[in-house]
Structure formats: structure tokens, C-alpha cells
Amino acid sequence: MKEVFSTITSKGQVTIPVEVRRLLGVEPHDKIAFVLDEGGVRLSRTGSVVARTAGMLKSHKPLLTAEELREEAERAIAEDAIARSEKKRED
């Protein structure tokens, strides 16, 4: 295990050493999280879900129009309502 040190300023700020920033893949203005657990504190990269997952779900299908998206949403809501109704009858 390798230790990398930094100093806390009087304002409670700390500079994250470049080696750690590279390991986390963070750049200026990125968000980080201090994760508290039983054994101590971990530092992890964070950010918006959108930013972290952008481009993960690629498709070769053509994009839907706003009207098609609305119809798909309505269909999904109706199917969910039917499924819940059937489940209640079974219980």
C-alpha cells in the first residue's frame, strides 16, 4: 500500500495530489465524494448520473419523435397499470 500526503489549510481545504487525481480521473471543477464507512473514509469520483452514463446505451435504431416518445410512455404506463391490477387480483 502506498501513502500519499497532503496538508489541510486553516480553511479546511486540501490539495488532492496529482497522482490521486489521475487515479480518480478527476479534473478541475469535477465533483468528488467522501464516503464514510466503518473503517474510515474513501475518496471517490462523483457527478451527475447523466454525465457518468452519457453514451452508455447506444442504439442503431432511429430516434423517436416527441409524439412517438409520448405514445411509448403512455403504452408503458398502461401496461404497468394492467400488471399491477392483475397482481392485486392474485393477492
N, C-alpha and C positions, 0 to 999 in steps of 0.2 A: 504494500500500500504506500502510495506517495502522498506526502502532505505539501500543500501549497499555502502560503501565509499571506495575509493582508492585515491592515490596521483599521480599526474603527475610528472615525473622526469624532470630534466633540459634538457634532450634529447627528451622530448615529449612522453616518454613511460609511460605506466600504467600497473600495475599488475591487472588482472581480478581476483577478489576474487573467492575462491574455490566454494562458494555457487552458484555464477553466472555461472562458468564453468560447474558445474554439471547440472544446469538447462538447459544450452545450449547444453550439451552433447559434449563439445569440450575437446580435449586433446592436449598435446604439438605438435606443427607443423601444427595443423589444421588451416584453414583459417576462418576469421570472416569478417563480413561486417558491416560498419557503414552506416545505412540507414537514409538519411536526408529527413525529411518531414516537413510540415508546423509547427508542434507542437514541433519539437526538433529532437533528434537523437535516433535511435534504434540500438541495437547491435543484430546481428543475425549470426547464423552459416552459412557458405557457403562452397564451394568446387566445385570440378568438377561435372558436371552433371553425368558423368559415375559413380563416387564414390557414389553419393547420390542415384542413381537409380539402382545400380547393384543388380540383383536378383529379381527385381520387376515384371518382365514379364517372369514368369516361364512357361514352356510348357512341356507337356508329349510327344510331337512329337519328332522324332529323328532329330538330327542336319543335316542341309543340307551341301552338299559338296560345294566347291568353284564353281564348274560348275553349280550346281543347283541354288546357290545364284545368279550367273551371269544371268542365264536364267530367274529367277524370277524378277530380276531388269529390264531386257530388256522387259519382258512382262508388268511390271508396267509402264514403260516409254511409251511403245506403247499405252497402254490403256489410259494414261493421254493425249497423243497427239491426239488420236481419240476424247476423250471427249472435249478437247479444240477446236478442229476443228468443231465439231458439235455445240458447244456453239457459235462460231463465225458466223456460218451459220444462227443461230436463231436470232442473233442480227442484 
